[in-house]
């Protein structure tokens, strides 16, 4: 929840929310949702511009307290002034982002999206039912790097077998349904690579540093791919792996953001 008076806590929450939004928008089965999302982003960019200017002013207004690690006040004061200038320049660039978002919002607001009828038409002519995928686990940062190393050394099949340990079958499916992590097609970004083995599909990006394992909605996980039993617990199907195992109530998107995590590149 926002605090309105703790910049560090609110910045961490904003970062986590944007990371979650970046994952959620990889697949948008309802295009009408784009309009309100653009509107929220427009408001967010306006607030971000204000934050950047205020951060710059904080650097300038406290230059008398600025020193470098060696205790040099001149160097510290200069660094504060340069940081303030960069922050103000970032705010200027965001003005153009705000303008384009505003225009996109106006165009998007003129669209009347019609409902998809392909599923009903396919059922009417006796075609195969529409396939869907549920998210099993989503990793980024150091945890994704470990899986990317498996891919480099042993291939994608080995990575799928490793991540299949986080598939708790029906429990995973129910948690994905509750959280909306169900897709008509495996979501993938422009830089993502895709591999499949049996009912599982792996998407990963060595550049962006994230890994996702999905399973066909109606498929049961292959026991041969997993060396774990699937107890009837409250474990979360989207739980991130931790050094102590899969937590009973751990959800990847509930993890606080941490700037100390070093990934392979930019991460969502």
C-alpha positions as CSV (number, residue, x, y, z in Angstrom):
1,X,0.0,0.0,0.0
2,X,1.3,3.5,-0.7
3,X,2.6,5.4,2.3
4,X,2.6,9.0,0.8
5,X,5.5,9.9,3.1
6,X,8.2,7.1,2.6
7,X,9.9,7.7,-0.8
8,X,11.9,4.5,-0.6
9,X,9.0,2.3,0.2
10,X,6.7,3.9,-2.4
11,X,9.5,3.7,-5.0
12,X,9.9,-0.1,-4.3
13,X,6.2,-0.6,-4.6
14,X,6.0,1.3,-7.9
15,X,8.8,-0.8,-9.3
16,X,7.1,-4.0,-8.3
17,X,3.8,-2.9,-9.8
18,X,5.5,-2.0,-13.1
19,X,7.2,-5.3,-13.2
20,X,3.9,-7.1,-12.6
21,X,2.3,-4.9,-15.3
22,X,5.0,-5.8,-17.8
23,X,4.3,-9.5,-17.2
24,X,0.5,-9.1,-17.3
25,X,0.5,-7.2,-20.6
26,X,2.6,-9.8,-22.5
27,X,-0.8,-11.2,-23.5
28,X,-4.0,-9.2,-23.5
29,X,-6.9,-11.3,-24.6
30,X,-9.3,-8.4,-24.1
31,X,-8.1,-5.5,-26.2
32,X,-10.7,-3.1,-24.6
33,X,-8.5,-3.2,-21.5
34,X,-5.8,-1.3,-23.4
35,X,-7.6,2.0,-23.1
36,X,-7.8,2.2,-19.3
37,X,-4.3,0.8,-19.0
38,X,-3.0,3.6,-21.3
39,X,-4.9,6.1,-19.1
40,X,-3.3,4.8,-16.0
41,X,0.1,4.9,-17.6
42,X,-0.5,8.5,-18.7
43,X,-1.2,9.5,-15.1
44,X,1.8,7.6,-14.0
45,X,4.1,9.3,-16.4
46,X,2.9,12.7,-15.2
47,X,3.6,11.7,-11.7
48,X,7.0,10.4,-12.7
49,X,7.9,13.7,-14.3
50,X,7.1,15.4,-11.0
51,X,9.2,12.9,-9.1
52,X,12.2,13.4,-11.3
53,X,12.1,17.2,-10.9
54,X,11.7,16.8,-7.1
55,X,14.6,14.4,-6.9
56,X,16.7,16.9,-8.9
57,X,15.7,19.7,-6.6
58,X,16.6,17.6,-3.6
59,X,20.1,17.2,-5.0
60,X,20.5,20.9,-5.6
61,X,18.9,22.0,-2.3
62,X,21.3,19.8,-0.3
63,X,24.6,20.4,-2.0
64,X,26.2,21.8,1.2
65,X,25.9,18.3,2.6
66,X,27.4,16.5,-0.4
67,X,30.8,14.9,-0.1
68,X,32.5,12.1,-2.0
69,X,33.8,8.9,-0.3
70,X,37.1,10.6,0.4
71,X,35.4,13.5,2.2
72,X,35.9,16.0,-0.7
73,X,33.0,18.5,-0.6
74,X,33.8,20.1,-4.0
75,X,33.6,16.7,-5.7
76,X,30.4,15.8,-3.9
77,X,28.8,19.1,-4.6
78,X,29.6,18.8,-8.3
79,X,28.2,15.2,-8.4
80,X,25.0,16.5,-6.8
81,X,24.7,19.2,-9.5
82,X,25.3,16.8,-12.3
83,X,22.8,14.3,-10.9
84,X,20.2,17.1,-10.7
85,X,20.8,18.1,-14.3
86,X,20.4,14.5,-15.5
87,X,17.2,14.1,-13.6
88,X,15.8,17.3,-15.0
89,X,16.8,16.2,-18.5
90,X,15.0,12.9,-17.9
91,X,11.9,14.9,-17.0
92,X,12.1,16.9,-20.2
93,X,12.3,13.7,-22.2
94,X,9.2,12.4,-20.4
95,X,7.3,15.3,-21.6
96,X,7.5,13.8,-25.1
97,X,6.4,10.4,-23.7
98,X,3.4,12.0,-22.1
99,X,2.5,13.7,-25.4
100,X,2.6,10.4,-27.3
101,X,0.7,8.5,-24.6
102,X,-2.0,11.2,-24.6
103,X,-2.4,10.9,-28.4
104,X,-2.5,7.1,-28.1
105,X,-5.2,7.3,-25.5
106,X,-7.3,9.5,-27.7
107,X,-7.0,7.1,-30.7
108,X,-7.6,4.0,-28.5
109,X,-10.7,5.6,-27.0
110,X,-12.3,5.8,-30.5
111,X,-12.1,2.0,-31.0
112,X,-15.2,-0.2,-30.5
113,X,-13.8,-3.7,-30.0
114,X,-16.0,-6.5,-31.2
115,X,-16.1,-9.8,-29.3
116,X,-14.2,-12.8,-30.5
117,X,-16.4,-15.4,-32.1
118,X,-13.8,-17.8,-33.3
119,X,-14.3,-20.2,-30.4
120,X,-18.0,-20.4,-30.8
121,X,-17.7,-20.8,-34.6
122,X,-15.1,-23.5,-34.2
123,X,-17.3,-25.4,-31.8
124,X,-20.3,-25.1,-34.1
125,X,-18.4,-26.7,-37.0
126,X,-17.0,-29.5,-34.8
127,X,-13.4,-28.1,-34.8
128,X,-11.0,-28.9,-32.0
129,X,-11.5,-26.9,-28.8
130,X,-9.4,-23.8,-28.2
131,X,-6.1,-24.6,-26.4
132,X,-5.1,-22.6,-23.4
133,X,-1.9,-22.4,-21.4
134,X,-1.4,-21.7,-17.6
135,X,1.7,-20.1,-16.1
136,X,3.6,-22.5,-13.9
137,X,6.5,-20.3,-12.8
138,X,8.1,-16.9,-13.8
139,X,11.7,-16.1,-12.9
140,X,14.0,-13.2,-13.4
141,X,17.3,-11.9,-12.1
142,X,19.7,-14.5,-10.4
143,X,17.0,-17.2,-10.3
144,X,16.5,-16.9,-14.1
145,X,20.2,-16.9,-14.7
146,X,20.5,-20.3,-13.0
147,X,17.9,-21.7,-15.5
148,X,19.6,-19.9,-18.4
149,X,22.8,-21.6,-17.5
150,X,21.1,-24.9,-17.6
151,X,19.9,-24.1,-21.1
152,X,23.4,-23.1,-22.2
153,X,25.0,-26.3,-20.8
154,X,22.3,-28.9,-21.3
155,X,19.6,-27.5,-23.5
156,X,16.0,-26.5,-23.2
157,X,14.7,-30.0,-22.4
158,X,16.8,-30.1,-19.3
159,X,15.5,-26.6,-18.2
160,X,11.9,-27.7,-18.7
161,X,12.5,-30.8,-16.6
162,X,14.0,-28.6,-13.9
163,X,11.2,-26.1,-13.9
164,X,8.6,-28.9,-14.0
165,X,9.3,-29.4,-10.3
166,X,7.2,-26.3,-9.7
167,X,4.2,-27.8,-11.4
168,X,1.7,-29.0,-8.8
169,X,-0.9,-30.1,-11.4
170,X,-4.5,-29.1,-10.6
171,X,-3.2,-26.8,-7.8
172,X,-1.1,-24.9,-10.2
173,X,-4.0,-24.6,-12.7
174,X,-6.3,-23.2,-10.0
175,X,-3.8,-20.6,-8.8
176,X,-3.2,-19.5,-12.4
177,X,-7.0,-19.2,-13.0
178,X,-7.4,-17.2,-9.8
179,X,-4.6,-14.7,-10.7
180,X,-5.5,-14.5,-14.4
181,X,-2.3,-16.2,-15.7
182,X,-4.1,-18.1,-18.4
183,X,-3.4,-17.5,-22.1
184,X,-4.8,-18.5,-25.5
185,X,-1.2,-18.6,-26.7
186,X,2.1,-18.8,-24.7
187,X,2.9,-15.1,-24.2
188,X,6.3,-14.1,-25.6
189,X,8.1,-10.8,-26.2
190,X,10.0,-9.8,-29.3
191,X,13.3,-11.0,-27.8
192,X,11.9,-14.2,-26.2
193,X,12.9,-17.7,-27.4
194,X,10.4,-20.6,-27.2
195,X,10.9,-24.3,-26.6
196,X,8.3,-27.0,-25.9
197,X,8.4,-30.5,-24.4
198,X,5.2,-32.5,-24.2
199,X,2.6,-30.3,-22.4
200,X,5.1,-27.7,-21.2
201,X,6.2,-24.6,-23.1
202,X,9.3,-22.6,-22.1
203,X,9.8,-19.0,-23.0
204,X,13.1,-17.3,-22.1
205,X,15.2,-14.3,-22.9
206,X,19.0,-14.3,-22.2
207,X,19.0,-10.6,-23.0
208,X,16.2,-9.5,-20.7
209,X,17.0,-12.1,-18.1
210,X,13.6,-13.8,-17.5
211,X,12.3,-17.4,-17.9
212,X,8.6,-18.6,-18.0
213,X,7.3,-22.1,-17.9
214,X,3.7,-22.7,-19.1
215,X,1.6,-25.9,-19.3
216,X,-1.4,-26.7,-21.4
217,X,-4.5,-26.0,-19.3
218,X,-6.1,-29.5,-19.6
219,X,-2.9,-31.4,-19.5
220,X,-1.5,-33.2,-16.4
221,X,2.2,-32.7,-15.6
222,X,4.2,-35.8,-16.6
223,X,5.4,-37.5,-13.4
224,X,8.6,-38.4,-15.3
225,X,9.5,-34.7,-15.6
226,X,9.2,-34.1,-11.8
227,X,10.9,-35.8,-8.9
228,X,8.4,-34.3,-6.4
229,X,5.1,-35.5,-5.1
230,X,2.2,-33.1,-5.5
231,X,0.6,-32.8,-2.0
232,X,-2.7,-31.2,-1.5
233,X,-1.3,-28.1,0.2
234,X,-1.9,-24.4,-0.2
235,X,1.4,-23.9,-2.2
236,X,1.2,-21.4,-5.0
237,X,1.7,-22.5,-8.5
238,X,3.3,-19.2,-9.4
239,X,5.6,-19.4,-6.4
240,X,9.2,-18.4,-7.1
241,X,11.9,-20.9,-6.1
242,X,13.9,-19.9,-3.0
243,X,17.0,-21.2,-1.4
244,X,14.7,-23.0,1.1
245,X,12.3,-24.4,-1.5
246,X,8.8,-23.3,-2.7
247,X,7.1,-21.3,0.0
248,X,3.5,-22.1,0.9
249,X,2.2,-18.7,0.1
250,X,5.0,-17.1,-2.0
251,X,3.9,-15.4,-5.1
252,X,6.7,-14.1,-7.4
253,X,4.9,-10.7,-7.9
254,X,4.7,-10.2,-4.1
255,X,8.5,-10.1,-3.7
256,X,9.8,-6.7,-2.9
257,X,12.0,-5.1,-5.6
258,X,15.7,-5.2,-4.9
259,X,18.3,-3.2,-6.7
260,X,21.0,-5.5,-5.6
261,X,19.9,-8.4,-7.8
262,X,22.2,-8.7,-10.7
263,X,20.7,-10.4,-13.8
264,X,21.9,-10.9,-17.4
265,X,20.4,-7.6,-18.6
266,X,17.3,-5.5,-18.2
267,X,14.6,-7.5,-16.5
268,X,10.9,-7.0,-16.2
